[in-house]
């Protein structure tokens, strides 16, 4: 099985030495995303809901640029700076994942990069790949 690094032209600029995603076979592993503006202007700080929407929009863009979609996500790992934001995160999450929800882990992280409120990573299927 060959590893292919994915760059997403519609995703946010990487904030470190990593690929937006890596494809292997029919699986796509999307790196942790945060509320980074896709146009390169930096972090979009705000309420948990605002940061979660930007984060999940970034995830969606990367999935689509790689040939997948939110509907093909198998597993999500979500990291919150404050578990008191769990209910608010779920409200936003359901705007993006509406049915047939992926498996998910959601934890409070000791500290997220750049002191963001949320980071999300995912594993998805690449439809049409063997």
C-alpha positions as CSV (number, residue, x, y, z in Angstrom):
1,X,0.0,0.0,0.0
2,X,1.4,3.4,-1.0
3,X,1.3,6.5,1.1
4,X,0.2,9.8,-0.6
5,X,0.4,13.1,1.1
6,X,-2.5,15.4,0.3
7,X,-2.3,19.2,0.0
8,X,-5.7,21.0,0.0
9,X,-5.8,24.2,-2.0
10,X,-9.1,25.2,-0.1
11,X,-7.8,24.2,3.3
12,X,-6.0,26.4,5.7
13,X,-2.2,26.8,5.5
14,X,-0.5,24.1,7.7
15,X,0.7,25.6,11.0
16,X,3.6,23.1,11.2
17,X,5.5,20.4,9.4
18,X,2.5,18.1,8.5
19,X,0.3,17.3,5.5
20,X,-3.3,18.3,5.4
21,X,-4.0,14.6,5.0
22,X,-2.4,11.3,4.0
23,X,-4.1,8.7,1.8
24,X,-3.3,5.0,2.0
25,X,-5.4,2.6,0.0
26,X,-9.1,3.6,0.4
27,X,-8.5,5.5,3.7
28,X,-7.8,9.2,4.2
29,X,-6.2,10.4,7.5
30,X,-6.9,14.1,8.0
31,X,-4.5,16.0,10.3
32,X,-5.9,17.9,13.3
33,X,-7.6,21.1,12.2
34,X,-8.3,24.2,14.1
35,X,-10.0,27.6,13.4
36,X,-7.4,28.8,10.9
37,X,-8.6,31.0,8.1
38,X,-8.2,29.3,4.7
39,X,-7.0,32.5,3.1
40,X,-3.8,32.6,5.2
41,X,-4.8,35.4,7.5
42,X,-4.3,33.3,10.6
43,X,-6.5,32.1,13.4
44,X,-10.1,33.0,13.6
45,X,-10.7,33.3,17.3
46,X,-14.1,33.6,18.8
47,X,-16.6,31.6,20.8
48,X,-16.4,27.8,20.9
49,X,-19.2,27.7,18.3
50,X,-17.4,30.1,16.0
51,X,-14.1,28.2,16.3
52,X,-15.8,24.9,15.9
53,X,-17.6,26.0,12.7
54,X,-14.3,27.2,11.1
55,X,-12.6,24.0,12.2
56,X,-15.2,21.7,10.8
57,X,-15.4,23.8,7.6
58,X,-11.6,23.3,7.2
59,X,-12.1,19.6,7.7
60,X,-14.8,19.5,5.1
61,X,-12.7,21.4,2.5
62,X,-9.7,19.0,3.0
63,X,-12.0,16.0,2.7
64,X,-13.5,17.3,-0.5
65,X,-10.2,18.3,-2.0
66,X,-8.9,14.8,-1.4
67,X,-11.9,13.2,-3.1
68,X,-14.0,12.3,0.0
69,X,-16.7,14.1,2.1
70,X,-18.2,14.4,5.5
71,X,-20.5,11.5,4.6
72,X,-17.5,9.2,4.3
73,X,-15.9,10.0,7.6
74,X,-15.5,6.8,9.7
75,X,-13.9,8.2,12.9
76,X,-13.5,11.7,14.5
77,X,-11.2,12.7,17.3
78,X,-12.2,16.0,18.9
79,X,-10.1,17.9,21.4
80,X,-11.7,20.7,23.5
81,X,-9.8,23.2,25.6
82,X,-12.7,23.1,28.1
83,X,-15.1,20.1,28.5
84,X,-17.8,22.7,29.6
85,X,-18.0,23.4,25.9
86,X,-19.1,19.8,25.1
87,X,-22.8,20.7,24.5
88,X,-22.0,23.7,22.4
89,X,-19.5,21.6,20.3
90,X,-22.2,19.0,19.8
91,X,-24.7,21.6,18.5
92,X,-22.2,22.7,15.8
93,X,-21.0,19.2,15.1
94,X,-24.6,18.2,14.2
95,X,-24.7,21.0,11.6
96,X,-21.9,19.1,9.7
97,X,-22.7,15.5,10.6
98,X,-26.4,15.1,10.3
99,X,-27.0,11.3,10.2
100,X,-25.1,8.1,10.2
101,X,-22.7,9.7,12.6
102,X,-19.0,8.6,12.5
103,X,-17.5,6.9,15.6
104,X,-16.1,9.7,17.8
105,X,-13.9,10.4,20.7
106,X,-14.1,13.8,22.4
107,X,-11.8,14.8,25.2
108,X,-10.5,17.8,27.0
109,X,-6.9,18.5,26.1
110,X,-4.5,20.0,28.6
111,X,-3.6,22.7,26.1
112,X,-4.2,23.0,22.3
113,X,-1.8,24.7,19.9
114,X,-2.0,28.5,19.8
115,X,-4.5,28.3,22.7
116,X,-7.4,27.5,20.4
117,X,-10.6,26.1,21.8
118,X,-11.1,23.1,19.5
119,X,-9.1,20.8,17.2
120,X,-10.6,18.0,15.1
121,X,-9.0,15.1,13.2
122,X,-10.7,12.4,11.1
123,X,-10.3,9.2,9.2
124,X,-12.5,8.8,6.1
125,X,-13.1,6.5,3.2
126,X,-11.9,7.5,-0.3
127,X,-14.8,6.3,-2.4
128,X,-13.8,4.5,-5.6
129,X,-10.4,3.5,-4.3
130,X,-9.5,-0.2,-3.9
